């Protein structure tokens, strides 16, 4: 039973069943099986790396050309740690290349099947590095943007960039390339995933703030924030950056200043529920 606790819960996305039907109709079930096995091996890399970092993992969702590991971590780990977990997936494809080399050396598999494995392994590796959320490339893009901008702005930029990128790809495919139903489904699916995440962006941001409020966020530096007294709590929180602790300097009339800690601001918002007050009013007499 203890061994089973280390195994992730795996959910199959409905879009995968569409590809199964397409594979039966087109006689490409072997190709789909190879892709599914490679995707599972890819996600196993993420899972092992996340368990090494003691992440809280809820489940893994598998779809045709990738998967998503759903975790309880939302911007509260170090960016280096997140990069390690993200890159663990693409690393698995390098392992596949090495295994294929051994298989070819000892002639353990028909050459035709080995060629298919190598082909789809390369396709999956390159596809997952495309800078589109929630692919690994999109996660790396979010980490890169988060290094220069607050978390909320970085997350929103990543989603907008992803949707624009996908739209351009779909237009180019329809105008200049032969239409492929499976490829079209994949890009539409990714667009819908980004659209869904865009609608839930406030929820994701709240989870990011809750992790900071609970003291469960990595801190590697201090970045003071100077804000006017009439700013709202949410406007203040939208300036919060990953890996940074924020002393807050509130500027009142006649340039009078008051210093508060970010934890006090988070407590005023989540515990004291001062949603409608400006930060200046909330701390005027504290």
C-alpha positions in Angstrom: 0.0 0.0 0.0 2.9 2.3 0.8 4.2 1.8 -2.8 0.9 2.8 -4.3 1.0 6.1 -2.4 4.0 7.0 -4.5 2.1 6.5 -7.7 0.4 9.5 -9.2 -3.3 9.6 -9.9 -3.7 9.7 -13.7 -6.7 11.2 -15.5 -7.3 10.8 -19.2 -8.5 13.9 -21.0 -11.5 13.4 -23.2 -9.6 14.7 -26.2 -7.4 11.5 -26.1 -10.5 9.4 -26.9 -11.0 11.5 -30.0 -7.5 10.7 -31.1 -8.1 7.0 -30.4 -11.1 7.0 -32.7 -9.1 8.8 -35.4 -6.2 6.3 -35.0 -8.6 3.4 -35.6 -10.2 5.1 -38.6 -6.8 5.9 -40.2 -4.9 2.7 -39.1 -2.4 4.6 -37.0 -3.1 2.9 -33.6 0.6 1.8 -33.3 1.7 5.4 -33.7 -0.8 6.6 -31.1 0.4 3.9 -28.6 4.0 5.0 -29.1 3.0 8.6 -28.5 1.0 7.7 -25.4 3.9 5.7 -24.0 6.3 8.6 -24.6 3.9 11.1 -23.1 3.6 8.9 -20.0 7.4 8.6 -19.7 7.7 12.4 -20.1 5.2 13.1 -17.3 7.0 10.5 -15.2 10.0 12.7 -15.3 8.1 15.7 -14.0 6.5 13.6 -11.3 9.8 12.1 -10.0 11.4 15.6 -10.0 8.4 17.0 -8.2 8.4 14.3 -5.6 12.2 14.8 -5.1 11.4 18.5 -4.3 8.5 17.4 -2.0 5.8 19.0 -4.1 2.2 18.3 -3.3 0.8 16.6 -6.4 -2.9 16.1 -6.9 -3.0 14.2 -10.3 -1.6 14.0 -13.8 -3.8 14.6 -16.8 -2.8 12.9 -20.1 -3.8 14.0 -23.5 -2.6 13.2 -27.0 0.7 15.1 -27.3 1.4 15.9 -23.7 0.1 16.1 -20.2 -0.3 18.4 -17.2 0.8 17.7 -13.6 -1.7 19.4 -11.3 0.1 20.5 -8.1 -0.6 22.6 -5.0 2.4 24.8 -5.8 1.5 28.1 -7.4 4.5 30.4 -7.6 5.6 29.7 -4.1 8.7 27.6 -4.9 12.0 29.0 -6.2 12.2 29.6 -9.9 15.3 27.3 -10.0 13.3 24.5 -8.5 10.4 25.0 -10.9 12.8 25.1 -13.8 14.3 21.8 -12.6 10.8 20.1 -12.4 9.9 21.6 -15.8 13.0 20.4 -17.6 12.8 16.9 -16.1 10.1 16.2 -18.7 12.2 17.1 -21.8 15.2 15.3 -20.2 13.2 12.0 -20.4 13.3 12.3 -24.2 17.1 12.3 -24.0 16.9 9.1 -22.0 14.7 7.6 -24.8 17.4 8.5 -27.4 19.9 6.6 -25.3 17.6 3.6 -24.9 16.9 3.6 -28.6 20.7 3.5 -29.2 21.0 0.5 -27.0 18.0 -1.2 -28.7 19.5 -0.6 -32.1 23.0 -1.8 -31.1 21.7 -5.1 -29.8 18.9 -5.3 -32.5 16.1 -5.8 -29.9 13.4 -4.3 -32.0 12.4 -4.1 -35.7 14.0 -1.1 -37.4 10.6 0.3 -38.6 9.2 0.5 -35.0 12.4 2.0 -33.7 12.3 4.7 -36.4 8.7 5.6 -35.3 9.8 5.9 -31.7 12.7 8.1 -32.7 10.5 10.3 -34.9 7.7 10.8 -32.4 10.2 11.3 -29.5 11.8 14.2 -31.5 8.4 15.6 -32.3 7.2 15.5 -28.7 10.5 17.0 -27.4 10.3 19.9 -29.8 6.6 20.4 -29.4 6.8 20.6 -25.6 9.5 23.2 -25.8 7.2 25.6 -27.8 6.6 28.7 -25.6 2.9 28.1 -25.2 1.1 27.5 -21.9 0.8 24.9 -20.4 3.6 23.2 -22.4 7.0 23.0 -20.8 8.1 25.9 -23.1 5.3 28.0 -21.8 6.2 27.2 -18.2 9.8 28.2 -18.9 8.5 31.4 -20.5 6.5 32.2 -17.4 9.6 31.7 -15.2 11.7 34.0 -17.5 9.0 36.7 -17.5 8.6 36.4 -13.7 12.2 37.2 -13.3 11.6 40.8 -14.6 7.9 41.4 -13.8 5.4 40.8 -10.9 3.8 37.4 -10.8 0.3 38.6 -11.9 1.6 40.5 -14.9 3.9 37.6 -15.9 1.1 35.1 -15.7 -1.3 37.2 -17.7 1.4 37.9 -20.3 2.1 34.2 -20.7 -1.5 33.4 -21.4 -2.0 36.3 -23.8 1.2 35.4 -25.7 0.2 31.8 -25.9 -3.3 32.6 -27.3 -1.8 35.0 -29.9 0.9 32.5 -30.8 -1.7 29.7 -31.3 -4.0 32.0 -33.3 -1.1 32.8 -35.7 -0.2 29.1 -36.0 -3.8 28.2 -36.9 -4.0 30.9 -39.5 -0.7 29.9 -41.1 -1.8 26.2 -41.1 -5.2 27.0 -42.7 -3.6 29.3 -45.4 -0.3 27.9 -46.2 -0.1 24.2 -45.1 -2.0 21.0 -45.9 -4.9 20.7 -43.4 -4.3 18.0 -40.7 -7.2 17.2 -38.4 -5.1 15.9 -35.5 -2.8 18.9 -35.6 -5.8 21.3 -35.8 -7.4 19.6 -32.8 -4.2 19.9 -30.7 -3.8 23.7 -31.4 -7.5 24.3 -30.7 -7.3 22.3 -27.5 -4.3 24.4 -26.4 -6.2 27.6 -27.2 -9.2 26.4 -25.1 -6.9 25.5 -22.2 -5.4 29.0 -22.3 -8.8 30.6 -22.5 -10.0 28.5 -19.5 -6.9 29.5 -17.5 -7.5 33.2 -18.5 -11.0 33.0 -17.0 -9.5 31.5 -13.8 -6.5 33.9 -13.6 -7.9 35.7 -10.5 -8.3 32.3 -8.8 -4.6 31.4 -9.6 -3.5 34.8 -8.3 -5.4 34.3 -5.1 -3.7 30.9 -4.5 -0.4 32.6 -5.1 -1.2 35.2 -2.4 -2.6 32.6 0.0 0.7 30.8 -0.2 2.5 34.0 0.8 0.0 34.7 3.6 0.6 31.2 5.0 4.4 31.8 4.9 4.8 29.0 2.3 6.7 31.1 -0.3 10.4 31.0 -1.2 12.3 34.2 -0.5 15.7 35.0 -1.9 15.8 38.8 -1.7 14.1 42.0 -0.5 12.4 44.5 -2.8 10.7 47.6 -1.2 7.5 48.9 -2.7 6.5 52.6 -2.4 2.8 53.1 -3.0 0.2 55.9 -2.6 -2.1 55.7 0.3 -5.2 55.5 -1.9 -4.2 52.2 -3.6 -6.3 49.1 -3.0 -4.9 45.9 -1.5 -5.3 44.0 -4.8 -3.5 46.7 -6.7 -0.7 46.5 -4.2 -0.6 42.7 -4.4 -0.4 42.8 -8.2 3.1 44.3 -7.7 4.3 41.3 -5.7 7.2 39.4 -7.3 8.3 35.8 -6.8 11.2 35.1 -4.5 11.0 38.7 -3.1 10.0 39.9 0.3 8.3 43.3 0.1 8.5 46.0 2.8 5.7 48.4 1.9 6.1 52.2 2.2 2.8 54.0 2.2 2.9 57.6 1.0 0.2 59.9 2.6 -0.5 63.6 2.1 2.4 66.0 2.4 4.8 63.1 1.7 4.3 61.5 5.1 5.3 57.9 5.0 4.5 54.8 6.9 6.3 51.4 6.7 4.4 48.1 6.9 5.3 44.5 6.2 3.8 42.6 3.3 2.6 40.0 5.8 0.6 42.7 7.6 -1.1 43.7 4.3 -1.9 40.0 3.6 -3.4 39.6 7.1 -5.5 42.7 6.7 -6.9 41.3 3.5 -7.4 37.6 4.2 -7.9 37.6 8.0 -9.4 41.0 8.8 -11.2 41.1 5.5 -10.6 44.8 4.8 -11.4 44.3 1.1 -13.0 47.7 0.4 -10.5 49.9 2.2 -7.5 51.5 0.7 -4.1 50.4 2.1 -3.7 53.9 3.5 -7.0 53.9 5.5 -6.3 50.3 6.7 -3.0 51.3 8.3 -3.7 54.9 9.2 -4.2 54.2 12.9 -2.3 51.0 13.3 
